[in-house]
C-alpha cells in the first residue's frame, strides 16, 4: 500500500469505526452471511498516486475531527496541523525520512528529497489536498 494510502486508511477507517460503534471491523456487511467478510479494495498500482488513489467514502469524513480525537487521546503533544512528521506519528505510521521520500515521490514532489522544511510543508499541504479530493472534509487553513 502506498504511504498516502496508509494515511487515508488510518483517517477514514477511524471515522467509519466512530460512525458505526456497534459493528466491529470484522463484522459482516449488511446482507452478508457471518462466514463471508467484505474484502478491502486492492491497493493502488504503483504510480497511481496522481490518479484517484483511494475510493471516496459515501459521506464526507471530517478529517479535522478525526485527528483532533486522536490527538486528545495521545500522550504526546503532536502538531499534526502543520507537521507531516507529527501527522504520521499521530496515525501511528513510520515518519522516517525514507517514508517521507516515498510519499514525496507518490505525490509528485520535484524538489530535493532531503527532509527539508520546504519538502515537509509541501507534503503536509498535498496530503490535506488529497484527503479533501478523496472525500475528506478539510478546513481551508489546512490546505493553504
C-alpha positions in Angstrom: 0.0 0.0 0.0 1.2 3.5 -0.8 2.2 5.8 2.0 -0.7 8.1 1.2 -3.0 5.0 1.1 -1.9 4.2 4.7 -2.6 7.8 5.8 -6.0 7.7 4.1 -6.8 4.3 5.6 -6.0 5.4 9.1 -8.1 8.5 9.0 -11.1 7.2 7.0 -11.3 3.9 8.8 -11.2 5.5 12.2 -14.1 7.7 11.1 -16.1 4.7 9.9 -15.5 3.0 13.2 -16.7 6.1 15.0 -19.9 6.2 12.9 -20.7 2.5 13.5 -19.8 1.8 17.1 -21.9 -1.3 17.3 -20.2 -3.0 14.4 -16.7 -4.3 14.7 -14.3 -4.1 11.7 -14.6 -7.9 11.3 -18.4 -7.8 11.3 -20.1 -8.8 8.1 -21.6 -6.1 6.0 -25.4 -5.9 5.9 -26.7 -8.7 3.6 -23.6 -10.9 4.1 -23.6 -14.1 6.0 -21.3 -14.2 9.1 -18.9 -16.5 7.2 -18.2 -14.1 4.4 -16.5 -10.8 5.3 -16.1 -7.9 2.9 -12.7 -7.6 1.5 -10.8 -4.4 1.4 -10.2 -2.8 -2.0 -6.9 -3.6 -3.6 -4.0 -1.2 -3.1 -3.5 1.2 -6.0 -1.0 0.3 -8.6 2.5 1.9 -8.2 2.5 5.3 -9.8 -1.3 5.7 -9.4 -0.9 8.3 -6.7 -1.8 11.2 -9.0 -5.0 9.4 -10.0 -7.8 8.7 -7.6 -5.7 6.6 -5.3 -8.5 5.6 -3.0 -12.2 5.2 -3.2 -14.0 8.2 -1.8 -16.4 7.3 1.0 -20.2 7.9 0.6 -20.3 10.6 3.3 -17.6 13.2 3.7 -15.2 12.4 6.6 -14.4 15.3 8.9 -10.6 14.9 8.9 -10.0 17.6 11.5 -12.4 15.9 13.9 -10.8 12.5 13.5 -7.3 13.9 14.0 -8.4 16.1 17.0 -9.9 13.0 18.6 -6.7 11.0 18.1 -4.6 13.9 19.4 -6.8 14.2 22.5 -6.1 10.5 23.4 -2.4 10.7 22.5 0.0 11.4 25.4 2.4 13.3 23.1 1.8 16.9 22.1 1.8 16.5 18.3 1.5 19.4 15.9 -0.4 17.5 13.3 -2.0 20.7 11.9 1.3 21.8 10.2 3.8 18.9 10.6 3.8 15.9 8.3 6.1 14.1 10.8 3.6 14.7 13.7 0.7 13.8 11.5 2.3 10.5 10.6 3.2 9.8 14.3 -0.4 10.6 15.3 -1.6 8.0 12.9 1.0 5.5 14.2 2.8 5.4 10.9 6.6 5.4 10.2 7.6 9.1 9.8 11.2 8.4 8.8 12.9 10.3 6.1 12.7 7.2 3.8 8.9 7.1 4.2 8.6 10.8 3.6 10.7 10.5 0.5 8.4 7.7 -0.8 5.4 10.0 -0.1 7.1 12.8 -1.9 7.6 10.6 -4.9 4.0 9.4 -4.8 2.6 13.0 -4.7 5.0 14.3 -7.4 7.4 16.5 -5.4 10.1 17.8 -7.7 12.5 19.4 -5.2 15.3 17.8 -3.3 14.0 14.9 -1.2 16.2 15.7 1.8 13.7 16.2 4.6 13.9 20.0 4.4 11.3 22.2 5.9 10.2 23.1 2.4 9.6 19.4 1.5 7.8 18.7 4.7 5.5 21.7 4.4 4.7 20.8 0.8 4.0 17.2 1.8 1.6 18.2 4.6 -0.3 20.6 2.3 -0.5 18.0 -0.5 -1.8 15.3 1.9 -4.5 17.6 3.1 -5.5 18.4 -0.6 -5.6 14.7 -1.5 -7.7 13.9 1.6 -10.1 16.6 0.5 -10.1 15.3 -3.0 -10.9 11.8 -1.8 -13.9 12.6 0.4 -12.4 14.3 3.3 -13.8 17.5 4.8 -10.6 19.5 5.4 -10.7 23.1 6.7 -9.3 25.7 4.3 -6.5 26.7 6.7 -5.1 23.2 6.5 -4.9 23.3 2.7 -3.3 26.8 2.4 
